[in-house]
Structure formats: structure tokens, C-alpha cells
Amino acid sequence: MLVHLPPHEKAQGIRDGLRNLGQFKVTNYGEEDWLGIAPLEPQPHAYLTARRLCDAATTLTPDTFVPLLEHPRYEGDEDTFKSRFEDGDWRTPIRRYADEMRELGTSEAQIGALRATFLSTPLEEVPAYLCGELPKLFAAFPEGSLWMIDADELLNRRLTLLRMLVSQKLAPEVYDLNIGDSSAPHFLTLNHQSLTRGLDLGHVIDPLLLAFYPATLGFTMQWMPSTVVFLTGQSSSMLAKYPATPWALYDPGFQSPVESMADRYADFIIDVGSGPAESLLQWWVTRLNIAYSFLLNPTNFDNGYGNHEPMRQLAWFLTFERLIVDLLLIDTGFSQSELARQISAFDLLDKAETLLGYDRKSSGAGFESMLLRSRMLPRLEEVWANLPVQARQRFRSRATRLYDELYEGVREHTYPHRLTRAAVKVISEKRGKTVAVPTEMYTARLVRALRNSRHGFIDVLTNDERRWDRALLAAHDGYLPSAFPDLVALLAFAMIADFDSVTKKAWLPN
């Protein structure tokens, strides 16, 4: 793999950075601006490692938490922080926040206070702090356990080097600012479009902890670039009676589900014990390692002639992490506007389609394919077969039920006279003929038509190129059941669970 570098005088350290920080095998070529690189590590690489620290039966001592001190958290440049906080100590506002949370007294506020205090406790005091706090948690969750997800610093280093190579293409003037100036700006291009920014890896553990939403399997605590996870040993419901929050009073009620949330989720979230949760956490870490090993290996992104394409590599990385963002918005939005969950589901399917190899010309085909039960259930069965054995039937049943509920919900909101036993009659506006579209195909195309109205209905209802969308919408009142975003979240989970097939464009069945 050949990498095009900025001129030597503008970025003198990047060559050594590729060799020493990026841990690439480096080969020099005749031309100074080109370098051959190859990763030294076997693939996939263990960017994340799950370590079980303790449970309720553990006799806690400071030695229990030695792994935390062996992999200390990143706390930034103290001199930089001093100018940004009133007393020069970044910990002060975090401690103030923790005190405010404790006064609220709710269970979630107590966890918020715990997380904040954990983050603001000086490194050398963390073991003693945990020795004092964990017994309280274990009293509330006797089957709970504490884990450290150790993050290899190579992840952040590779991402930093990638941004430098992208800047060479998109903002080369930044290198001019770096000549002899140690205060020059860092490479910031699209930095805040990354979920983790290579440091806050707890966010990519959250989809596993929310896999059974609206229950949770635990929570994370920042230890950047690593993260600490407390598994509760049980699925703990996060449902709250209306209004769950003050702003729920102003929910427009648009697309609000008619069924209760308890009925929607009960069979999926109950009785997830400590054994399955611990197995799933370790399994999820292996899935993430496969994904990040692909995304951070530049040899997976060449132009067909052995030349690295940094912008394509960064595009994949950001799209993957933004897909996780949409997944989390669905998972955590169960008490919010149903319309917001649907929009996140539309966005997620768009990103999924892109990762699966569909371009603008073929856009829509992958989106619709993922909503076809007859195609997807056999494919999902292959994914669930690689889950820890205790979880397979639960996910298998969940997928079947969501497809069924989606189709049933769509048919319930279709004109009865347009329904046949297994299809919906659609009148072609252009030809004036009635076409019987099978229910699953009608559902997939209807959802896509509604997605096409994201920017409003002017184009959909007035542009003759959208005749088919109009014909689909004419038979339906426009309501989408809550099973739709729930199903999309499950599909995203399955994509991450089998990301190797995603990279080979083999995740969707032919």
C-alpha cells in the first residue's frame, strides 16, 4: 500500500509517526512523498479487551483495581484546562454536578453522581473510592459485576494519522501552519462527526447495554480511552409513566403508538440474567474488534492500484460510528416522540445501505431489501447463530415478531377495499392499472416513500417522477407502527454483529 505524504519540511514527524505510533511496517521508495506501509499486527486486532474486575463475592482491596492504574485514563493537558475553569481545576464543576445529582435522590441521579465522582477522583484515589462505593451497588444488584474494557492506544493513534492524511487532501494549508510552530492547530477535519473521536469508547459499548431496550444491562463510566462497565446482572426497565420528562408535555403526539410500551417489549426484556449479559459483553467486544480492525487498516482502502484513499477510509469510519449514533437515538428514544425515532430509523437505513455498497444510482434497493421478511429472517438466523447460546432464541423470536408487527400495522392502516389476503392493490397513476403488490413488498416500498418525504411532501406529491410513491401513499393513512424503528435497531445490531460480511458486501442475501 502506497501512501502519499505531505512534503517532508511541512510534516517531518509523520513518517516516524507511521512507523512508531501507527505501528506500520514502512518501506521507503525513490520519491520522497510516497511511502509503502503495511500493518504489523495480525487481523483482526484486539483494539478492545474485556477484563472482569470483580463481583459481589469479591473481597475488594486496592489491588482489585490495579488494571485501572496500569492503563490510566487520559486527562488532557493540565495547563490547557487551567485557563478554562475558574479555579484552574476541571474536576470542580464535575464534583458540583455530582453533588446536585445526589440531592435529587432518584436511582438514575445516583448513578449519574457515581459516574461523575468516578471521573473526577484523582487517579491514585480511584481504588479506595471504588472499594467504598461498589458494596452499595452490589447490595442493590447482587448479581452485578464490574468490567474494564481496555482500549489499545493504537486506535486513537491510527485515527489521528488518518486525519493527517485526509488533511493533506482537503486542507493542505494546515501543514504550512505547522512549519516551526508548536502552537499550530491540530488536525480537526470532521473530528466532531466521530462518536468516539478515538478516545471515548464507552459509546460503542452502549448499544450492547441497550440491546434489550427499554431495559438496560448496565452502564459505563469514562476511563478514556478505555471504559469501565457495571453489569447489573439483570435487565432493568427504564420505562417511566407519562410524562417521563417535563418536555414530554409538549410532544406533538405525531405518530404516537397506540399500544403500551410494556406490551411492546415485555417478552424481550425480562429475565436477562448475569450469565447471558456477561457472555454478550465479551462477544460484543469481539464484534467491535472486527469492525475497527477493518476500518483502521489503510490497506482495505486503495484505488485499485495500491494507492491509499484516506478520504474513503475516513468516510467508512465516520459512517460506521454515525450508524451507531442513529442506533442509540432509537434505543434511548422510547419515551420521546415516535416521529423522532422514525427519522433516526430512516437515517440509519440510509447509512446501512451505503455501507452495504449501494450508491446514489442504486439507492433504495438495499433500504427496501432490509424490510423484506422472507429475505431477511434466514439471513438474520445466520447472524443469531453466532450469538452466545443463551441469547439466540430471544433475538430470533424478536426479529420474527417485529416483521410480523410491521406488516400487520401497515395493513391495519390501509384502505380495507385495497387489501387482498396477502397483498395491497395499488393503482398505477401513469397506466391506470391496478397492481397487487405483496404485503411485504408494499410495506418496504411504502416505508421508502415515507422516507422520501423527509424534506416535506412537495416533491413527493407534485413531482411526476414520484408517481409510484404517490400511488403507494394513496392507499395508506401514513402511520408507521412502532415496530419499524425497533426492527431497524435490530438490523443495525445484526450488521455490527457480522461486520465482516458487511465489508465483503455479503451481509444482504442475494
C-alpha positions in Angstrom: 0.0 0.0 0.0 1.4 3.4 -1.1 0.6 6.5 1.0 1.0 10.0 -0.4 2.6 12.2 2.2 2.9 16.0 2.6 6.3 17.5 1.8 9.0 16.5 4.3 9.7 20.0 5.5 6.0 20.5 6.4 5.4 17.3 8.3 8.7 16.0 9.4 7.2 13.7 12.1 4.6 11.9 10.0 7.0 9.3 8.7 8.2 8.4 12.1 4.6 8.6 13.3 3.5 5.9 10.8 6.3 3.7 11.9 6.3 4.2 15.7 2.9 5.5 16.7 0.9 3.8 13.9 3.0 0.6 14.2 3.1 0.1 10.4 5.9 -1.6 8.5 7.3 1.2 6.5 9.1 1.0 3.2 10.9 3.9 1.6 10.6 4.5 -2.2 12.6 6.6 -4.5 10.1 9.5 -4.4 10.2 11.3 -1.1 6.5 12.0 -0.9 5.5 8.3 -1.2 5.8 5.6 1.5 4.9 2.0 1.5 3.0 0.8 4.6 1.5 -2.4 6.0 0.1 -3.1 9.4 2.3 -5.2 11.7 -0.5 -6.7 13.8 -2.5 -9.9 12.9 -6.1 -9.3 11.7 -8.4 -8.8 13.5 -6.6 -6.9 16.1 -7.8 -6.7 19.7 -8.3 -3.0 19.9 -10.7 -3.7 22.9 -10.2 -6.2 25.6 -12.8 -7.1 28.2 -11.5 -7.7 31.8 -13.7 -8.8 34.6 -12.6 -7.0 37.7 -15.0 -8.1 40.5 -18.5 -9.0 41.6 -20.4 -9.2 44.9 -18.4 -12.2 46.1 -15.0 -10.5 45.6 -13.1 -9.2 48.7 -12.4 -5.7 47.5 -8.9 -4.3 48.0 -7.0 -1.6 46.1 -5.2 -4.5 44.3 -8.6 -5.4 42.7 -8.3 -2.3 40.6 -4.7 -2.5 39.6 -5.7 -2.8 35.8 -7.1 0.7 36.0 -3.8 2.1 37.2 -1.9 0.1 34.7 -4.0 1.7 32.0 -4.6 5.2 33.4 -7.2 7.4 31.9 -6.4 10.3 29.6 -6.9 13.6 31.4 -5.6 16.1 28.8 -3.2 18.9 29.1 -3.5 20.3 32.7 -2.1 23.7 31.5 -4.8 24.0 28.9 -7.5 23.1 31.4 -6.4 25.7 33.9 -7.3 28.6 31.6 -10.8 27.2 31.0 -12.0 26.8 34.6 -12.5 29.3 37.3 -10.1 27.8 39.8 -7.9 26.0 37.3 -9.3 22.6 38.3 -11.5 20.8 35.7 -12.7 18.5 38.5 -14.6 21.2 40.4 -17.6 21.6 38.1 -17.9 17.8 37.8 -17.9 17.4 41.5 -20.5 20.2 41.8 -22.7 18.3 39.3 -22.3 15.1 41.3 -23.5 16.8 44.4 -26.6 18.1 42.6 -27.4 14.6 41.3 -27.2 13.1 44.8 -29.7 15.7 46.1 -32.2 14.6 43.5 -32.4 11.1 45.1 -33.6 9.2 42.1 -31.8 6.0 41.1 -30.7 7.4 37.7 -29.4 10.5 39.5 -27.4 8.4 41.9 -25.8 6.6 39.0 -25.1 9.9 37.4 -23.4 11.1 40.6 -21.4 7.9 40.8 -20.1 8.3 37.2 -19.2 12.0 37.8 -17.4 11.3 41.0 -15.5 8.4 39.5 -14.4 10.7 36.6 -13.3 13.5 38.9 -11.5 11.4 41.5 -7.7 11.7 41.2 -6.1 8.5 39.7 -4.3 7.4 42.9 -7.6 7.7 44.9 -9.8 5.7 42.5 -9.1 2.2 44.1 -10.1 3.5 47.5 -13.2 5.2 46.1 -14.4 2.0 44.4 -13.8 0.0 47.5 -16.2 2.3 49.3 -18.8 2.6 46.6 -19.1 -0.8 44.9 -20.5 -2.6 48.0 -23.5 -0.2 47.8 -24.0 -1.1 44.1 -23.6 -4.8 44.8 -26.2 -4.6 47.6 -28.7 -3.2 45.0 -27.5 -5.6 42.3 -26.3 -8.8 43.9 -25.7 -10.5 40.6 -23.8 -7.5 39.2 -20.1 -7.4 38.1 -17.6 -4.7 37.2 -15.6 -4.8 34.0 -12.9 -2.9 32.3 -12.9 -2.6 28.5 -9.3 -1.8 27.9 -8.7 0.2 24.7 -5.4 -0.1 22.8 -4.0 3.3 22.3 -3.3 2.2 18.7 -6.9 3.0 17.9 -6.6 6.7 18.6 -3.1 6.9 17.0 -4.3 5.3 13.8 -7.3 7.7 13.7 -5.0 10.7 14.3 -2.7 9.6 11.5 -5.7 9.1 9.2 -6.9 12.6 9.9 -3.4 13.9 9.0 -3.6 12.1 5.6 -7.1 13.4 5.0 -6.0 17.0 5.7 -3.2 16.5 3.2 -6.0 16.1 0.6 -8.7 18.5 1.9 -6.9 21.2 3.9 -3.2 21.1 2.9 -2.6 24.7 4.1 -2.7 23.3 7.7 0.7 21.9 7.1 2.1 25.3 6.3 0.9 26.5 9.7 2.9 23.7 11.3 6.3 24.7 10.0 8.3 25.7 13.1 5.1 26.5 15.1 4.3 24.2 18.0 1.1 26.1 18.7 -0.3 25.4 15.2 -3.9 23.9 15.1 -4.4 20.2 15.4 -6.0 18.3 12.5 -9.6 18.9 13.1 -11.3 17.9 9.9 -14.7 16.3 10.8 -13.4 15.5 14.3 -16.8 16.0 15.9 -18.6 13.8 13.4 -16.9 10.8 15.1 -18.8 9.3 18.0 -15.7 8.2 19.9 -13.0 10.5 18.4 -10.8 7.5 19.1 -11.0 8.1 22.9 -14.5 7.8 24.4 -15.0 4.1 23.6 -17.8 3.7 26.1 -20.2 4.9 23.5 -19.7 1.8 21.3 -20.4 -0.4 24.4 -23.8 1.3 25.0 -25.6 -0.5 22.1 -24.9 -3.8 23.8 -26.1 -2.4 27.2 -29.3 -1.2 25.4 -29.8 -4.3 23.3 -32.9 -5.2 25.3 -34.2 -1.6 25.5 -36.2 -0.2 27.2 -34.3 -2.3 29.7 -30.6 -1.8 30.3 -27.9 -4.4 31.2 -25.8 -1.8 33.0 -23.9 1.4 32.5 -20.4 2.7 31.5 -18.1 5.0 33.4 -15.4 7.0 31.5 -11.8 5.9 31.7 -10.7 7.3 28.3 -9.6 5.7 26.1 -10.8 2.7 27.9 -14.1 2.4 29.7 -15.5 0.8 32.9 -18.7 -1.2 32.7 -21.0 -2.1 35.5 -23.3 -5.0 34.6 -26.4 -5.1 36.8 -26.8 -8.8 36.4 -30.5 -8.3 35.4 -32.4 -6.4 32.8 -33.5 -3.2 34.5 -36.5 -1.4 32.9 -36.1 2.2 32.1 -39.8 2.8 31.5 -41.4 5.7 33.3 -45.0 6.7 33.4 -46.2 9.7 31.4 -44.9 12.4 31.5 -41.5 10.8 31.8 -39.9 14.3 31.4 -41.3 17.8 31.6 -40.8 18.3 27.8 -43.0 15.2 27.2 -45.9 17.5 27.8 -45.1 19.2 24.5 -44.7 16.1 22.4 -46.7 16.8 19.3 -48.1 13.3 19.5 -47.4 12.8 15.8 -47.3 9.0 15.0 -47.7 8.2 18.7 -48.1 4.4 19.2 -51.4 3.0 20.2 -50.0 0.1 22.1 -48.4 0.4 25.5 -44.7 0.1 25.8 -44.9 -2.6 28.4 -46.8 -4.8 25.9 -44.4 -4.0 23.1 -41.3 -5.1 24.9 -42.2 -7.4 27.8 -41.3 -10.7 26.2 -37.9 -9.4 25.1 -36.5 -7.6 28.1 -37.5 -9.8 31.1 -35.2 -12.3 32.8 -31.9 -11.5 31.1 -29.6 -12.8 33.8 -26.0 -12.2 34.7 -24.6 -15.1 32.7 -26.1 -14.1 29.3 -25.2 -10.4 30.0 -21.5 -11.2 30.7 -21.3 -13.5 27.7 -22.9 -10.9 25.4 -20.5 -8.2 26.6 -17.4 -10.3 25.8 -19.0 -11.3 22.4 -19.8 -7.6 21.6 -16.2 -6.6 22.2 -15.0 -9.3 19.7 -17.5 -7.9 17.1 -16.2 -4.3 17.6 -12.7 -5.5 17.2 -13.6 -7.0 13.8 -15.1 -3.7 12.7 -12.3 -1.4 13.9 -9.7 -3.8 12.5 -11.2 -3.2 9.1 -11.8 0.5 9.5 -8.3 1.3 10.8 -6.4 -0.8 8.3 -5.5 1.5 5.4 -4.8 -1.5 3.1 -8.5 -2.0 2.9 -8.9 1.3 1.2 -7.0 1.6 -2.0 -7.8 2.9 -5.5 -7.3 -0.5 -7.2 -3.7 0.3 -8.0 -2.3 0.0 -4.5 -2.6 3.7 -3.6 -4.2 4.7 -0.3 -7.5 6.6 -0.4 -7.6 8.3 3.0 -10.9 10.1 2.4 -12.7 6.8 1.6 -11.2 5.3 4.8 -12.4 8.2 6.9 -15.8 8.1 5.2 -16.2 4.5 6.2 -15.1 5.1 9.8 -17.4 8.1 10.3 -20.4 6.3 8.6 -20.0 3.3 10.9 -19.9 5.4 14.0 -22.8 7.6 12.8 -24.8 4.4 12.3 -24.2 3.7 15.9 -25.4 7.2 16.8 -28.7 6.6 15.0 -29.0 3.2 16.7 -28.5 4.9 20.1 -31.1 7.5 19.3 -33.6 4.8 18.6 -32.6 2.8 21.7 -32.8 5.7 24.0 -35.8 7.4 22.4 -38.6 5.1 23.6 -40.1 7.9 25.8 -39.6 10.6 23.2 -41.5 11.5 20.0 -42.2 8.5 17.9 -41.6 10.6 14.8 -38.0 11.3 16.1 -37.4 7.6 16.3 -38.7 7.1 12.8 -36.4 9.8 11.4 -33.5 8.1 13.2 -34.6 4.8 11.6 -34.7 6.4 8.1 -31.3 7.8 8.6 -29.9 4.6 9.9 -31.2 2.6 6.9 -29.6 5.2 4.6 -26.2 4.7 6.3 -26.6 1.0 6.4 -27.4 0.9 2.7 -24.2 3.0 2.0 -22.0 0.6 4.0 -23.6 -2.3 2.1 -22.3 -1.0 -1.2 -25.3 0.9 -2.6 -24.5 4.2 -4.3 -26.8 7.0 -5.4 -27.9 5.3 -8.5 -28.9 2.1 -6.7 -30.2 3.9 -3.5 -33.4 2.5 -2.2 -32.8 -1.1 -3.2 -30.8 -2.0 -0.1 -33.2 0.1 2.1 -36.2 -1.9 0.8 -34.4 -5.3 0.9 -33.8 -5.0 4.7 -37.5 -4.7 5.2 -38.4 -7.9 3.4 -39.1 -10.6 5.9 -38.8 -13.6 3.5 -35.2 -12.5 2.6 -34.0 -11.2 6.0 -35.2 -13.8 8.5 -33.0 -16.6 7.0 -30.1 -14.1 6.9 -30.6 -13.0 10.4 -30.7 -16.6 11.5 -27.1 -16.9 10.3 -26.2 -13.9 12.5 -28.0 -15.1 15.6 -26.2 -18.5 15.3 -23.0 -16.7 16.3 -24.6 -15.1 19.4 -23.9 -16.6 22.9 -26.2 -19.6 23.0 -28.4 -18.1 25.8 -29.4 -15.2 23.7 -30.1 -16.8 20.3 -33.8 -17.7 20.7 -34.6 -14.4 22.3 -33.2 -12.5 19.2 -34.7 -15.0 16.8 -38.2 -14.5 18.2 -37.8 -10.8 18.4 -36.9 -10.5 14.7 -39.9 -12.6 13.7 -42.3 -10.7 15.9 -41.1 -7.3 14.7 -41.5 -8.1 11.0 -45.0 -9.5 11.7 -46.0 -6.4 13.7 -44.7 -4.1 11.0 -46.7 -5.8 8.3 -49.8 -6.1 10.4 -49.6 -2.4 11.4 -49.2 -1.3 7.8 -52.2 -3.4 6.7 -54.3 -2.0 9.6 -53.8 1.5 8.2 -54.5 0.7 4.6 -57.9 1.2 2.9 -59.7 -2.1 3.6 -61.0 -2.3 0.0 -57.4 -2.2 -1.2 -56.4 -5.3 0.7 -56.3 -8.9 -0.5 -55.3 -11.9 1.6 -51.6 -11.3 1.0 -51.3 -8.1 -1.0 -52.3 -4.5 -1.3 -53.9 -3.2 -4.5 -52.0 -0.2 -5.9 -53.4 1.9 -8.8 -50.7 2.9 -11.2 -51.2 6.6 -11.8 -49.3 6.5 -15.2 -51.0 3.4 -16.6 -54.3 3.5 -14.7 -54.0 -0.2 -13.9 -54.4 -1.9 -10.5 -51.4 -3.9 -9.4 -51.5 -6.3 -6.5 -48.3 -5.7 -4.5 -47.4 -8.5 -1.9 -47.7 -7.1 1.6 -44.0 -7.3 2.4 -43.0 -5.6 -0.8 -45.7 -3.0 -0.3 -44.5 -2.3 3.2 -40.9 -1.9 2.2 -41.8 0.5 -0.7 -44.3 2.4 1.5 -41.6 3.0 4.1 -39.2 4.1 1.5 -41.8 6.5 0.1 -42.4 8.0 3.5 -38.6 8.3 3.9 -38.6 10.3 0.6 -40.8 12.8 2.3 -38.2 13.7 4.9 -37.9 17.2 3.4 -41.6 17.6 3.1 -44.3 16.3 0.7 -44.0 19.0 -2.0 -41.7 16.9 -4.2 -43.4 13.6 -3.4 -46.9 14.8 -4.2 -46.2 17.1 -7.1 -43.1 15.7 -9.0 -44.2 13.2 -11.7 -41.0 11.3 -11.2 -42.6 10.3 -7.8 -45.8 8.8 -9.3 -45.1 5.4 -7.8 -44.5 6.9 -4.3 -47.9 8.7 -4.7 -49.6 5.5 -5.7 -48.3 3.7 -2.7 -49.2 6.5 -0.3 -52.7 6.8 -1.8 -53.7 3.5 -0.3 -52.5 4.3 3.2 -53.0 6.8 6.0 -49.3 7.3 6.6 -49.0 5.8 10.0 -46.0 3.6 10.7 -46.1 1.2 13.7 -43.5 1.4 16.5 -42.2 -1.9 15.3 -40.5 -0.1 12.4 -37.7 1.7 14.4 -37.5 -1.3 16.7 -36.8 -3.5 13.7 -34.3 -1.1 12.2 -32.4 -1.0 15.5 -32.3 -4.8 15.5 -31.0 -4.8 11.9 -28.2 -2.4 12.9 -27.3 -4.6 15.8 -27.0 -7.5 13.4 -24.9 -5.6 11.0 -22.3 -4.8 13.7 -22.5 -8.4 14.9 -21.5 -9.6 11.4 -19.4 -6.6 10.1 -17.1 -8.9 8.3 -19.9 -9.7 5.9 -20.7 -6.0 5.6 -17.1 -5.3 4.4 -17.4 -8.0 1.8 -20.8 -6.8 0.6 -22.2 -10.1 1.6 -24.4 -9.1 4.5 -27.6 -8.8 2.5 -28.8 -12.0 0.9 -28.7 -12.2 -2.9 
